Amino acid sequence: MNGAEFVPLSLTPLLIGIFAAVACALPGNFLVLRKQALIGDAISHVVLPGIVVAFLFTGVVSAWPMMIGAALASVVAVVLIEAVRRLGRIEPGAAMGLTFTSMFAAGVLLLEQSDTSAVHLDVEHALYGNLESLIWLDAMGWHSLLDPVALAGLPIELIRIALTLLVVIAFTWLFWRPLKLSTFDEGFAQTLGMRTGWIGLALVIVAAVAAVAAFDAVGSIIVIAMFICPPAAARLMTNRLEVQIAWSVAFAVISAVLGYVLAGYGPLWLGFDNAVSAAGMIATVSGIILALTALFAPCRTRAGAPAH
């Protein structure tokens, strides 16, 4: 594939996949170390009904209504979890599982019962995203990267996820010390005057922002996989947090690139006519990387040891 084909058809979907994977993997490192890895799964479940309701109220698929709807859905989820836990007198994990699955089912039901397919907001796009369709129609080749007119036609999803990635990187860099201390020694962090509860809440909010920004473009499958697989695989490679962050970014990028290529060309190499879902293949590659590190990584026998 030459530049005249690659740039308009594959460059932007590939970049969106990479940016979404890294934006989810960065906060995912701290969630995994805090034993809160399934928060990414939870966020992906509870934001769906909020996104659908936001569209039904506004009639447009726009970033701000979607994020507001997702935030309101998250608040509703917290209230429901507490209500179920207290009224049902069950453990928090069971209350969360019941709430998350119920809200996701409600979102799927809303999608099926409402006329949203014309705007790429349906069950298929909610689960698998519409990564392959995010092409750059105004591009004619590599020279379009320096053409202001062509750049004005970039998919809005690319700009949105790029800005989200910058926010996630800035948050990780600015709050590195509080995040590190509160993750590994919460008691010591509290003696230093750090409000560990607020730090944890900020981490979840940043993770939610990354999830919502990635949700429309790449679907919930990548969001869930990238919160867990690259950080977990990186954790098996090292016991140093800084090195773990680097490994997780590398694994996220490899998953996005290799998964996108295999989705398009893998079936052709095997003699089939049709490509498969890029989002699904990216998630599959990330799972394979995690499996390989679980088998062969240097720290796999010391995964329970604390990182530092």
N, C-alpha and C positions, 0 to 999 in steps of 0.2 A: 504494500500500500504506500503510494507516494504522498508527499505533503499536501497536494491538492485534494486528496481523499481523506487523509488522516486528520488534518486540522479541522475541517468542518464536521466530520462524522464521528470521530473518536476522541479528539483531544479534550473537549469539554466534559463528556461523560467520564473519561478517565480521571481528570482532575477533580471532578465532583466526588467520585468514589474515593480518591486518595484523601481529600480534605475531610470528608465525612468520617472516614475510618480513623484518621489521626485525631480529629476533634473528639471522638468518642473514646479513643484509647487513652488519651492523656488523663482525664479524670478517672477513667476506669482503673488505672494503676492504684490510686488511693482507695477506691471503693473495694477493690480486691483485697488490699492489705488490711482494710478495716472490716473484712468479712461482710461487706455489704454489696457484693457483686450483683446480686439480683435486683438491686435498685434500678439498674439500667433496664432490666426486663419489666419492672414495675412501671417505670416512666413510660415505656413504649406502650404498655397496656392502657394506662389511665388517660393518656393524652388523646387517644383516638376519638372518644366521644366528644371531647372538648373541641377538637379540630372540626369535626363534622357539624356540630351545633353552631360554631362560629361561621362556617360557610352557609348554613341554612339561614342564619340571621342576616348576613351581609350579601350573600349571593356571589361573592368573588373569592378566589383563592389568593389570599394576600398574607404576607408574613406577619404583620401586626395583629390582625384578627385571629390568626391561627395561634400565635403565641399567647394572646390574652385568653383564648378559649382553652388552651392547654394548661395555663396557669390556674384558671378557675376549676378545671377538672381535677388538677392536683389537690387543690384545697378541698374540694368535695370528697376526694379519696381519703384525705387525712381525717376528715370529720366522720366518714363512714367507717373507717378502720377503728377509730376510737369508740364509736357507737356500738359496733358489732362486738368489740372486745369487752366492753362493759356490760352491755345488755345480755350477750350470750355467754359471758364469763369463760371465754376461751383464750388461748395464748395468742400473743400478737402475730406470730407467724401464720397461724390459721386465719386470723382476721384479715391479714394482708392478702393472703392467697384468695380468699373468698371475694374480697373487694376488687382486686385487680382483674380476676377472670370475669367477674360480673360486669365491670365497666367496659372491658374490652368486648365482651359479647354484646353489650348495649351499643357500642360504637359500630360493630359489624352489622347489627340489626338496623341501625339508622342508615348505614350505607346502602344496604340492600333495599330498604323501603323508600329511599329518597332518590330523586333523579339527579345523580351527581356524576354519572359516567362521562358526560360530555366535557367535563372540566378535569378529567384525570383524577377524580377523587372517588374511588370505589374500592371494593375489597382487594382486588388484584393489585392496585397501585399502593394501597395502604400496607399490604404485606410485602410486596416485591419492589415497590417503587416504580418509577418510569425512567430509569437511568439511561436506557438506550435511546430514548426519544429526545434527550436534552442536547440536541445537535446545534452547531453554530452555523446557521444558514447564510450569514453574511460573509463568512470566511472563504477565501479563495486559495489559500496556501499559507506557508509560514510567514510571508510578508504581511499578512493580515494582523499579526501580533503587534505591528507598528502602525497600523492604519486606524486613526481615530474613528472613522466612519464605521469600519467593520467592528471595532471594539465596542461601539455603542449597541451592537446587536447581540452581545454576549447573553447567554441564558441567565435570567435573574437568579436562578438557583445556584449558579456558580459564584456570583457575587455574594449572595447571602451566606453560603457555607464558608467562603473564604473569610468574610468578616467574623463569622462565628468562631472559626479556627483562631483568628488573631485574638479574639476575646479570651478564649480558653488558654492560649499560650500566655497572654498577659496576666491572667489570674494565677496560673501556675507559677510564673516567675515572681510576681509581686508577693504572693502568700506562700512561697516555698517553705520558709522556716516554720511558720505556724502549722502548715499542713503536715510537714514532716514530724514535728514534735508531737502534735496531737494524734497523729496516726500511730506512732510507735510507743509513746509514753504520755497518755492523756493526763495522768496525775501530775507528772512533772510540769507539763504545759500549763496546768491550772495553777500550780504554785508560782509560775512566772507571770501570772495575771492574764493569761490567754483565755478567752471565752471559747472553750472548745465546742460548746453546743452551737454557737453562731458559726464557727468555722465549718463544722459538719453540715450545717444548713446551707451555707454558701456553696460548699462543694456539690451538694445535691441540686441546688438551683443552677449552677453552671452545667452540670450533667444534663439537667432538664432542657436548658437552652440548646445545648449541642444536639440532644435527641430531637427536639422539635424542628430545628433547622434542617436536620438530615432527613426527617421523616417524610417530607413530601417528595424529595428527589430519589432517595434510595430505599424507602420503606422500612418497616420495623425489623425485618430480618437482619439487615446489616447493622442497624442500631444495637440490637440485642447482642449480636455476635461480637461486635467491635468493643463493646464495654467489657467483655469478659475474656475472649480468646487471646488477643495480643498481650494484654497485661498478665494473664495467667501463664502464657507461654514464656514471657519475659521473666516472670518470677522464678521459673525453673532454670533460667540461664545464669542467674547471679544472685548474690545476697547484698548487693549495693543498690540503693534506690536510684542514684543518678544513672548507673549503667542499665538498670531495669527500664527506666524511662526511655533511654535510647533504643534498647532492644524492642520495646513495645511499639515505638514509632516505626522501626524498620519492619517489624512483622506486619503492622497495619498497611504500610506501603506495598510490601510484597503481596499481601493478600489482595489488595485492590487491583494492582497491575496484573498479577498472574490470573486472578479470578476473571477479570474483564477479558483478557486474551483467550482464556480457555472457554469462556461462555460463547465467544464468537466463532472461534476456530476449532475448538475441541471436537464438537460433533462432526465437523467437516473432515477432520483428520481420521475419524472413526468410520467415515462413510455415510453419515447421515446428512440430510438436506437442511435441517433447521437448526438455528442457534438456540441456546437455552438462556434462562434469566441471568443477567449479569449479577444482580444482587444476590441471588441464591448461590451462584458459583463463588462469589467473593466470600460469603459466609462459609461455604464448604471448604474453601482453601484455608481460611483461618482456623477451622476446626482440625484440618489435617496437620497444620503447623503445630497446633496445641498437642495433638496426639504424638507427633514425632518428638517434640520436646519432652513430653511425659515419658517417652521410651529412652531417649538418648541424651537429654540435657545433662550438663555436669552437676547441677544442683537438685536433680530429681529426687535423690535420696535424702536431701536436707531441706525439702520444701517447707517443713514445719518450723525451721529455724528462723528467727527474726531477721529481717533485712536491716540495713543500717545506712 
